[in-house]
């Protein structure tokens, strides 16, 4: 897998995931919507740690800064 996520993108995803998790575990979001958002938060955390987002591939998006060679 080629990296396609930059550090700002990763930070935003981790922040959103943390907010969703806090809201879910404090009972602010519940039910089906809470579970769906919690799954989305888990996906955000996984993609952040892998530096790779599969949804970026079909659109040719990359927020990863290219190394200067």
C-alpha positions, -999 to +999 in steps of 0.1 A: +000+000+000+013+034-010+008+061+016-018+086+005-026+105+037-007+134+051-003+143+088-030+169+088-055+144+074-045+119+100-048+144+128-083+154+117-095+118+114-081+109+149-098+140+164-131+132+148-129+096+159-121+107+195-151+131+195-174+104+182-161+079+208-166+104+236-201+112+225-210+075+221-197+064+255-212+093+274-246+085+259-250+116+237-254+096+205-272+063+208-291+037+188-283+027+153-268+061+145-244+058+174-233+024+163-228+035+127-208+065+138-187+044+162-179+020+133-169+051+112-146+062+141-129+028+141-124+031+103-109+066+108-085+053+134-074+023+113-068+044+082-049+070+102-025+044+116-020+028+081-015+062+064-038+048+036-074+055+026-088+031+000-115+056-009-088+080-022-076+056-048-105+058-074-104+096-072-066+099-073-065+119-041-034+121-020-028+144+009+007+128+015+035+152+009+059+139-018+095+135-007+120+158-024+146+137-042 
